[in-house]
Amino acid sequence: MFYDALGSLVGQAGLALGERDARGSQDARDARELRQIGLLLRRARGVWPLLFETLDAESRVLEGTLDELDRAFEAQGLRPVDRSAETAPLDRYRDLERAIDRALERLLERADEEWSTTARRALRARLAEAAQVQGRLTDAMLAIR
């Protein structure tokens, strides 16, 4: 998950800076690490204003994906996908991903049925759409020097 990974990377950068400061050395490896940490922090700062907007946009795509899957299940007389009522943005995103995983497991149990094949194709297309949303944020981050 990009959104969790960004926070983890920033945290690791802070730890690395603390360790570097405690060591007090400034060899070539330390200099390279310091440049990498600086770049990471500049990139995080550069995309921060877009982060929650992108998380919300991707979550909307995933929510729509689950709605489509629910309709496919209901058309077969099956119960919809279980979802929680998470409202915190990152918790909601994680829940949507878990719900999609559960839906895919259910689709694969009926992999030989035509409706399941059609639903899995639609799911792949929607996941590609979600990846494009996240990819635009990643591209913006990597463009920062």
C-alpha positions as CSV (number, residue, x, y, z in Angstrom):
1,M,0.0,0.0,0.0
2,F,1.5,3.2,-1.2
3,Y,-0.2,5.3,1.5
4,D,1.2,3.2,4.4
5,A,4.6,2.9,2.7
6,L,5.1,6.6,2.5
7,G,4.6,7.0,6.3
8,S,6.9,4.1,6.9
9,L,9.6,5.6,4.7
10,V,9.4,8.9,6.4
11,G,9.7,7.2,9.7
12,Q,12.7,5.2,8.6
13,A,14.3,8.4,7.3
14,G,13.9,9.9,10.7
15,L,15.5,6.9,12.4
16,A,18.4,6.8,9.9
17,L,19.1,10.5,10.6
18,G,19.1,9.8,14.3
19,E,21.5,6.9,13.9
20,R,23.7,8.9,11.6
21,D,23.8,11.8,14.1
22,A,24.6,9.4,16.9
23,R,27.5,7.8,14.9
24,G,28.9,11.2,14.0
25,S,30.7,9.8,11.0
26,Q,30.5,11.3,7.5
27,D,32.0,8.8,5.1
28,A,30.8,8.4,1.5
29,R,28.1,5.9,2.5
30,D,26.7,8.4,5.1
31,A,26.8,11.2,2.5
32,R,24.9,9.1,0.0
33,E,22.3,8.0,2.6
34,L,21.8,11.6,3.6
35,R,21.2,12.7,0.0
36,Q,18.6,9.8,-0.4
37,I,16.9,10.8,2.8
38,G,16.7,14.4,1.7
39,L,15.2,13.4,-1.6
40,L,12.7,11.1,0.1
41,L,11.6,13.9,2.4
42,R,11.4,16.5,-0.5
43,R,9.2,14.0,-2.4
44,A,7.0,13.3,0.6
45,R,6.6,17.1,1.1
46,G,5.8,17.6,-2.6
47,V,3.0,15.1,-2.8
48,W,1.6,15.7,0.7
49,P,-1.1,18.1,-0.5
50,L,-2.3,15.4,-3.0
51,L,-2.1,12.5,-0.7
52,F,-5.5,12.5,0.9
53,E,-7.2,13.7,-2.2
54,T,-5.7,10.7,-4.1
55,L,-6.6,8.3,-1.2
56,D,-10.2,9.4,-1.4
57,A,-10.3,9.2,-5.2
58,E,-8.9,5.7,-5.2
59,S,-11.2,4.6,-2.4
60,R,-14.2,5.9,-4.4
61,V,-13.0,3.7,-7.3
62,L,-12.7,0.7,-5.0
63,E,-16.1,1.4,-3.5
64,G,-17.7,1.5,-6.9
65,T,-15.9,-1.8,-7.7
66,L,-17.4,-3.4,-4.7
67,D,-20.8,-2.1,-5.6
68,E,-20.4,-3.7,-9.1
69,L,-19.4,-7.0,-7.4
70,D,-22.3,-6.9,-5.1
71,R,-24.7,-6.5,-8.1
72,A,-23.0,-9.5,-9.8
73,F,-23.4,-11.6,-6.6
74,E,-27.0,-10.6,-6.1
75,A,-27.8,-11.4,-9.7
76,Q,-26.8,-15.0,-8.8
77,G,-28.8,-15.0,-5.6
78,L,-25.7,-14.7,-3.5
79,R,-25.2,-12.3,-0.6
80,P,-23.2,-9.1,-1.1
81,V,-19.6,-8.7,0.1
82,D,-19.2,-8.0,3.8
83,R,-17.9,-4.5,4.5
84,S,-17.2,-2.6,7.7
85,A,-18.3,1.0,8.3
86,E,-14.8,2.4,8.7
87,T,-14.7,6.2,8.2
88,A,-11.1,7.1,8.8
89,P,-9.6,7.4,5.3
90,L,-6.8,4.9,5.6
91,D,-8.9,2.4,7.6
92,R,-11.6,2.7,5.0
93,Y,-9.1,2.1,2.2
94,R,-7.7,-1.0,3.9
95,D,-11.2,-2.3,4.5
96,L,-12.1,-1.9,0.9
97,E,-9.0,-3.8,-0.2
98,R,-9.8,-6.6,2.2
99,A,-13.4,-6.7,1.0
100,I,-12.2,-6.9,-2.6
101,D,-9.9,-9.8,-1.6
102,R,-12.9,-11.6,-0.1
103,A,-15.0,-11.0,-3.2
104,L,-12.2,-12.4,-5.4
105,E,-12.0,-15.5,-3.3
106,R,-15.7,-16.0,-3.7
107,L,-15.5,-15.4,-7.5
108,L,-12.7,-18.0,-7.7
109,E,-14.8,-20.6,-6.0
110,R,-17.1,-20.3,-9.0
111,A,-14.4,-19.8,-11.6
112,D,-16.0,-22.1,-14.1
113,E,-19.2,-20.1,-14.2
114,E,-19.5,-17.5,-17.0
115,W,-20.8,-14.7,-14.7
116,S,-17.7,-15.2,-12.4
117,T,-15.4,-14.8,-15.4
118,T,-17.2,-11.7,-16.5
119,A,-17.0,-10.3,-12.9
120,R,-13.3,-11.0,-12.7
121,R,-12.6,-9.2,-15.9
122,A,-14.5,-6.2,-14.7
123,L,-12.7,-6.4,-11.4
124,R,-9.3,-6.4,-13.2
125,A,-10.4,-3.3,-15.2
126,R,-11.5,-1.4,-12.1
127,L,-8.3,-2.4,-10.2
128,A,-6.3,-1.0,-13.1
129,E,-8.3,2.2,-12.8
130,A,-7.5,2.4,-9.1
131,A,-3.8,1.8,-9.9
132,Q,-3.8,4.6,-12.3
133,V,-5.1,7.0,-9.6
134,Q,-2.3,5.9,-7.3
135,G,0.2,5.9,-10.2
136,R,-0.4,9.6,-10.9
137,L,0.6,10.3,-7.3
138,T,3.6,8.1,-7.6
139,D,4.6,9.8,-10.9
140,A,4.3,13.2,-9.2
141,M,6.4,12.1,-6.3
142,L,9.1,10.6,-8.6
143,A,9.2,13.8,-10.7
144,I,10.5,15.8,-7.6
145,R,14.2,16.1,-7.5
